[in-house]
Amino acid sequence: MKVGLAIGGNLNEVAMLAARAEAAGLESVWLAELDRTAFVQAAAAISATSRIAVGTAVALAFPRSPTVTAMTAWDLDELSGDRFQLGLGPQVKRVLEARFSVRVEKPAPQMREYVRAVRTVWAANRGEPVVHEGESYRITMPTFHGPLRPDRRDTPILVAAVGPVMSRVCGEVADGLLGHPLASPRYLHEMVMPEIGAGLARAGRTDGSCPITAMALVSIGDDAAAARRAARLQIAFYATTPSYKSILELHDRASLPRDLRRAFVNRDHDRMADLIDDELLDSIAIAGRPDEAPDRLRAWASVADRVVLGVPWYGTGPDRQRDAIEAALEFAANVQSDR
């Protein structure tokens, strides 16, 4: 199982952390799209490294034209020397509408078409006589000057998925599935893997064509109670979102979001954290003392080709978040050195 690290901060910090992750022997680093564009962060990480894979987890698909995404991804892949991984996500409806003024009625079919449209642009840039005409996107001039890059590869496309429909879409068209930090190893095994298989079969693709990159929530430190509380709070924040209810249902916590949303509206972080019990916490996260973390990491090996370690960010300040990333980086480096 490959081990990667989710990194963030200002662009100088991103570059520094990427370089340190590469020196520590990690397989990849991954950039999220919250308050900064994932693509510019990826460029900073690429420019500071020479061997490590650099991916977006995730860049938002629907606020961008597939052509713009295709051009950006190939530029980053060229800059990196074929080290870039394009991780795409749909984002939830409320955020798409309120933040990006984008309305999407059928995210899974649109994501399927989006991935195909991106690949159409790449094929046209290699000189293939192709266009894309679908329900959501119509691209009849996918390249501007003609075949400028005839020997370029298709950049790997990974798609974020939680539910069964998007997981099947991943099996149909993606080079990998990006798991959500709330998705436990059990959830990926029981709910996601069978749907990937169904998508592969529907598209006539071979087994193993869409491996899982798991996003594991990691919160470790000598103050185990504080580390576990940070993970509880992050899980609580994610669990307020209806899109992830299937994960909670699998773990017999279907009623949990009602109480969590009430505490969230009241900004009661203590109550939110207290609602996440130890069993649920340890089913989802790697949280506690550093010496306990390696055993908990092994749970992901049976379901994931790669695990990306990500730290809690909800309810934490920049200094605490940097400390959490430092701890995760040290843990990941120790894991690599022990192999």
N, C-alpha and C positions, 0 to 999 in steps of 0.2 A: 504494500500500500504506500503510495506516494504521500508526502506531507507538505502542505503549503501553509501560508500565513496570510490572513487578511490584515492589511496595513492601512494607515490613514494619517491625517494631520495636514500641516501646510506642505507645500510642494518640496521644500528642502527636507522636511522630516520624511516624506514619502521616499525620496531618493536615498536618504541615509538608511532607512529601514530596509529598503530593497537590497542595497549593497551588503548590509549585515546579514540578511537572510541568505543571500547567495554565498557569502563567506562561511556561513554556518552549515552549508550543504543542503538547504531546503530545495525542494523541487520547483516551487512556484510561489509567487505573491499575487494577491488579488485586491482590486480596488473597487470600492462601493460608490454609488452615486446618491449622495444625500444632499449636502450643501455644495459640493464641487462636482464638476463633470468627471466621470470615471476615465474618459479618454485622455484628458490632459494629465491626470495623475498617472495613468499608465505610461505616457510619454516620459514623465519624470523618472519613473522606475526603470524603464527601458534604458534611458540614457545613463543611468548610474550602474548598470549591470552588463554582463556579457554572456552569461550562460543560463541563468534562471528563466523559467517561463513566467510571463506576465499576463494576467487575465483580468477581465472586468467581471465583478460579481456584486451587482450586475450593472450594465448599461441599460437604460430604459429604451425599449424599442419604439413604442407607439408615439411618443412625442417627436420622433425623428422619421424622416423619409428613409425607406430602405436604401435608396441610392446614396444618401449622405452617410449612412452607417457603413455601407460597403466601401466607399472611398476612404473613410476614416480608418476602418479596420485594416485595409490593405496598406495604407500609409504606415500605420503602427507596426504591422507585420514586417514591412520592408525595413523600417527603422531598427527593429529588433533582430533582424536576421532570422526570420521565421520562428520567433519565440512567442508571438502574441496569441492569446486565446480570447475569442469574442464571446463573452457571456452576456446573454440578453435576458431581460425580464419584462413581464407585462405591467407590473405595478397594480395596486388595487384601484377599483373604480373611483372611490372618493378622492384619492390623491391625483389621479389622472385628470379629473374634472376640475378640482379646486385649485391645483397648483399649475397644471400645464394647459388647462382649457382644451382638453382632448376627451372626446367621448368614444368609448369602445363598447359595443353591445355584445360581441361574441369573441372574447379574447383568445380562446384556444384556436379556432379556425383562422383568425387573423394572424396569430403567431406562426401557424403553419405556412400561411401564404407569405408572411414577412421573410421568413428564412429562405424560402424559395426565390423571392424577389432579390434578396441580397446576393444569392448565388448566381442569379441571372446577370447581374451587373458584372460580377467577376468573370463569368463566361464570356460576356461581350468584350471585356477588356483583353481577353486572350484571343479574340478574333472570331469567336463563334457567332453565327447569325441568329441570335436569340432575342426575344422580347418577353415581357411578362404581362399577361392580361388576366386579372382575377377580379374577385368581388370587391376587395378593399384597395388594391393597388393596380395601376395600369402604367407600365413603364415601356414605352415604345421607342425611346432613345436612351438605352441604358449606358451607352458610352458616348463621349463627345468627339474625340479625335480619332476613334478607331482603335485597333489593337496595339496598345503601347506596352503591354506586359505579357507576352505570349507564353512565358515559361513559369509564371507565378502559380503557386499552389492556392487552393481554397483555404483560407484561414479557418481553423476549427471553430465551430459554432456550438456553444453549450446554451441550453435554455433552462431557466428557472421554472420549477414545477413543484406543486404540492398535491393537487387533486388528481383524480384518475384521468380526466379528459386531457389536461395539459401533459401528463406523464405519457399518455399514448401518443400525443403529438411529438414529444421528444423521440420516442421510439421510431416514429415515421421519418422525421427529417433532421434531427439534431445529431451532432457528434458526441454529445454527452448531456446528462441532466445535472443541473445544479440544485442540490437539496436546500431546503430552508433551515436556518439555525434551530427552529422549533421541531424539526422532523427528527425523531429519535431513530437509532438503528433498527428498532423493531418496526417502526412505521415504514421506513424505507424498504425493509425486507417483505413485510406483509402486504403493504398497500401500493407501493410505487413500483417495485421490481416486476410484479406480474403485468402491470399496465404498460411498462416499457416493452416487455415481451410481446404483448398484444399489438403494440404499434409496429414493432419490428416485423412481425408476421404479416401484418396488413400491407406493409410497404415492400415485402419480399427481401428484407435486409437480414444479414446473418447475425446470429447471437454474438453479443459483445460489441456490436457497432455503436451502442449508446451507453457507455459506462457511467456510473454515478460519481459525481464529485460531491461529497458530503460537506456541509458547512457546520462544523461542530463548535458549539459555544464553550469557550474555555475561560475559566476564572480561577486562578490558582495564586496562592501566596502563603506566607508563614502565618498570617492571621486568617485561619481557615474560615472562621465565622464571617468575617467581612467579605472574603472572596465568594462564599456561598450566597451571602445576601445580594451581592451585585448580580450574580447569575439568576437568583430568584426574581429580582426586579426586572431583568431583561426578559425572562420568560413571561412574566406577568404582562409586560407591555405588549409583546407579540400576541399573547392569548386574548387580548381585548378585540382583535380583528376577526370578524366572522369568517374570513377566507380560510382560517386555519383550524376551524372547529373539528374537522375530521381527525386531526392529530389528537386533540383532547378526547374525542369520543373513543378512540382506540385505547386510550389510557384511563377510561372510565371517569373522565372529568368533564362530561358534557355540560354540567351546570355551572362550571367555574367562571365562564366569561361574564355571566350576569353580575356576580359580586365584584369581579375585577373591573368591569366598566364603571360601576358605581364608585369604586375607590379611585379609579383613574380620573373621572370627572371632578372628584373632590381633591385631586392632587395629593392623595394620601399614599405616599410611597411605602410607608411602613406597613399599611394594611395590604397593599398590593403584594409586597414581598412575603408577608405572613401567609397569604393564601396559597402559595406554592409550597407544598409539603415536600419532605425529603425524598419520598419515593418518586414523585414526578420529576423533581430536580435531577436526581441521579439517573433517571431514564433518558433525559434529554442532554444534560450538560456534563462537562468534565470540570468539577468544581470542588475546591478544597486545598489540601496541602500538596506541594509539588511531588512528594514521594508517592502519593496516591494516584497521580494522573496517568502514568504509563499503563496501569491495569485497565483503567477506564477507556483509554484510547483504543485498546485492542478490540473493544466491542464493535468498532466501525469496520474492521478489516474484512468481515464476511459480507458486507453490503456495498462497500465503496472501493473504487479504483484509486481514489485520492480523497484525503480528508484535509479540509482547509480550516485552520484554527482561527476563530474569530472571538474577540473579547466583548464584554458588555459595554454598551455606550449610553443606554437610557438612564438618566438620572445621575450621570457621573460627569465631573468636570474634566477639562483637557489634561490636567496633571495626573489625575487618577487613571484616566484612559491610557496615557502614555506609560504609566507604571504597569498597567495590565498587559499592554503590548510587549513591554520589556520582559515580563514574566513568561508570557506565551512564547516569545522568541527564544528565551533561554531553555524552556522546556522542549521546544521543537528541536533545538540544536542538540540537546542531550539525547533525544530520541534518535536523531540521525547518527550520532557518534556511537550509539550502542549497537547499531546494525552491522 
